[in-house]
């Protein structure tokens, strides 16, 4: 088994949740999302982010608006829809349950406790 492949799959599994969480704090530009993900050691490339944002938008979880930029072309800023906020709340409940369950298993020190 390949450790690196498993690690990549684990990160991919929570990428959508992390992106929705970043957007939930307010309107955000895609390059700012990439910066935040990178600073959190979740290396994501534009070729992964933009298709995911499009899929989330097409699912009704995100919307965007164009904002003129003083230093170049207009920028697309994303925000959650009401449906997106509800979806994120559901994912947060699932995440909290998974963290709790995982910690119950990984913090256990004996085989039969």
C-alpha positions as a Markdown table, in Angstrom:
| # | Residue | x | y | z |
|---|---|---|---|---|
| 1 | Unk | 0.0 | 0.0 | 0.0 |
| 2 | Unk | 1.2 | 3.5 | -0.8 |
| 3 | Unk | 1.2 | 5.9 | 2.3 |
| 4 | Unk | 1.4 | 9.0 | 0.1 |
| 5 | Unk | -1.7 | 8.0 | -1.9 |
| 6 | Unk | -3.7 | 7.3 | 1.2 |
| 7 | Unk | -2.7 | 10.7 | 2.7 |
| 8 | Unk | -3.7 | 12.4 | -0.5 |
| 9 | Unk | -7.1 | 10.7 | -0.5 |
| 10 | Unk | -7.7 | 11.7 | 3.1 |
| 11 | Unk | -7.0 | 15.4 | 2.3 |
| 12 | Unk | -9.2 | 15.2 | -0.8 |
| 13 | Unk | -12.0 | 13.9 | 1.3 |
| 14 | Unk | -12.1 | 17.0 | 3.5 |
| 15 | Unk | -11.2 | 19.6 | 0.8 |
| 16 | Unk | -14.9 | 20.5 | 0.0 |
| 17 | Unk | -15.6 | 21.0 | 3.7 |
| 18 | Unk | -12.6 | 23.2 | 4.1 |
| 19 | Unk | -13.5 | 25.3 | 1.1 |
| 20 | Unk | -17.1 | 25.8 | 2.2 |
| 21 | Unk | -15.8 | 26.8 | 5.7 |
| 22 | Unk | -13.5 | 29.4 | 4.2 |
| 23 | Unk | -16.3 | 30.9 | 2.1 |
| 24 | Unk | -18.7 | 30.9 | 5.1 |
| 25 | Unk | -16.7 | 33.7 | 6.7 |
| 26 | Unk | -17.6 | 36.1 | 3.9 |
| 27 | Unk | -17.1 | 36.8 | 0.2 |
| 28 | Unk | -13.7 | 35.4 | -0.9 |
| 29 | Unk | -11.6 | 35.4 | -4.0 |
| 30 | Unk | -10.3 | 32.1 | -5.3 |
| 31 | Unk | -6.6 | 33.0 | -5.0 |
| 32 | Unk | -7.2 | 33.9 | -1.3 |
| 33 | Unk | -8.7 | 30.4 | -0.8 |
| 34 | Unk | -5.6 | 28.9 | -2.4 |
| 35 | Unk | -3.4 | 30.9 | -0.1 |
| 36 | Unk | -5.3 | 29.9 | 3.1 |
| 37 | Unk | -5.4 | 26.2 | 2.1 |
| 38 | Unk | -1.6 | 26.3 | 1.3 |
| 39 | Unk | -0.8 | 28.0 | 4.6 |
| 40 | Unk | -2.7 | 25.2 | 6.3 |
| 41 | Unk | -0.5 | 22.6 | 4.4 |
| 42 | Unk | -3.4 | 21.6 | 2.2 |
| 43 | Unk | -1.7 | 21.9 | -1.1 |
| 44 | Unk | -4.3 | 22.6 | -3.8 |
| 45 | Unk | -3.8 | 23.7 | -7.3 |
| 46 | Unk | -6.1 | 25.9 | -9.4 |
| 47 | Unk | -6.9 | 22.9 | -11.6 |
| 48 | Unk | -8.5 | 21.3 | -8.5 |
| 49 | Unk | -10.1 | 24.3 | -7.0 |
| 50 | Unk | -11.9 | 25.9 | -9.9 |
| 51 | Unk | -13.8 | 22.7 | -11.0 |
| 52 | Unk | -14.8 | 22.1 | -7.4 |
| 53 | Unk | -16.1 | 25.7 | -7.1 |
| 54 | Unk | -18.0 | 25.3 | -10.3 |
| 55 | Unk | -19.6 | 22.0 | -9.0 |
| 56 | Unk | -20.5 | 23.7 | -5.7 |
| 57 | Unk | -22.1 | 26.6 | -7.6 |
| 58 | Unk | -24.0 | 24.3 | -10.0 |
| 59 | Unk | -25.3 | 22.5 | -6.9 |
| 60 | Unk | -26.7 | 25.7 | -5.5 |
| 61 | Unk | -24.3 | 25.9 | -2.6 |
| 62 | Unk | -22.3 | 28.9 | -3.8 |
| 63 | Unk | -22.9 | 32.1 | -5.8 |
| 64 | Unk | -20.4 | 34.6 | -7.0 |
| 65 | Unk | -20.2 | 38.2 | -8.2 |
| 66 | Unk | -17.7 | 40.0 | -10.3 |
| 67 | Unk | -15.9 | 42.9 | -8.7 |
| 68 | Unk | -13.8 | 45.4 | -10.7 |
| 69 | Unk | -10.1 | 45.3 | -9.8 |
| 70 | Unk | -7.7 | 48.3 | -9.8 |
| 71 | Unk | -4.8 | 46.1 | -10.8 |
| 72 | Unk | -6.2 | 43.9 | -13.5 |
| 73 | Unk | -9.3 | 42.1 | -14.8 |
| 74 | Unk | -12.4 | 41.8 | -12.6 |
| 75 | Unk | -12.3 | 39.3 | -9.8 |
| 76 | Unk | -14.9 | 36.7 | -9.0 |
| 77 | Unk | -15.9 | 36.6 | -5.3 |
| 78 | Unk | -17.7 | 33.6 | -3.9 |
| 79 | Unk | -20.2 | 33.4 | -1.1 |
| 80 | Unk | -22.4 | 30.7 | 0.4 |
| 81 | Unk | -26.1 | 30.6 | -0.5 |
| 82 | Unk | -28.6 | 29.8 | 2.3 |
| 83 | Unk | -28.6 | 26.2 | 1.0 |
| 84 | Unk | -24.8 | 26.2 | 1.2 |
| 85 | Unk | -24.9 | 27.3 | 4.8 |
| 86 | Unk | -27.3 | 24.5 | 5.7 |
| 87 | Unk | -25.2 | 22.0 | 3.8 |
| 88 | Unk | -22.1 | 23.2 | 5.7 |
| 89 | Unk | -23.9 | 22.9 | 9.0 |
| 90 | Unk | -24.7 | 19.3 | 8.1 |
| 91 | Unk | -21.0 | 18.6 | 7.2 |
| 92 | Unk | -19.9 | 20.2 | 10.4 |
| 93 | Unk | -22.1 | 17.9 | 12.4 |
| 94 | Unk | -20.6 | 14.9 | 10.5 |
| 95 | Unk | -17.1 | 16.2 | 10.9 |
| 96 | Unk | -17.5 | 16.6 | 14.7 |
| 97 | Unk | -18.9 | 13.1 | 15.0 |
| 98 | Unk | -16.0 | 11.7 | 12.9 |
| 99 | Unk | -13.4 | 13.5 | 15.0 |
| 100 | Unk | -15.0 | 12.3 | 18.2 |
| 101 | Unk | -15.2 | 8.7 | 16.9 |
| 102 | Unk | -11.7 | 8.8 | 15.5 |
| 103 | Unk | -10.3 | 10.1 | 18.8 |
| 104 | Unk | -12.1 | 7.4 | 20.8 |
| 105 | Unk | -10.3 | 4.8 | 18.7 |
| 106 | Unk | -6.9 | 6.4 | 18.3 |
| 107 | Unk | -6.5 | 7.6 | 21.9 |
| 108 | Unk | -7.3 | 4.2 | 23.3 |
| 109 | Unk | -4.2 | 2.7 | 24.9 |
| 110 | Unk | -5.3 | -0.9 | 25.5 |
| 111 | Unk | -6.7 | -3.6 | 23.2 |
| 112 | Unk | -9.7 | -4.5 | 25.5 |
| 113 | Unk | -10.9 | -1.4 | 27.3 |
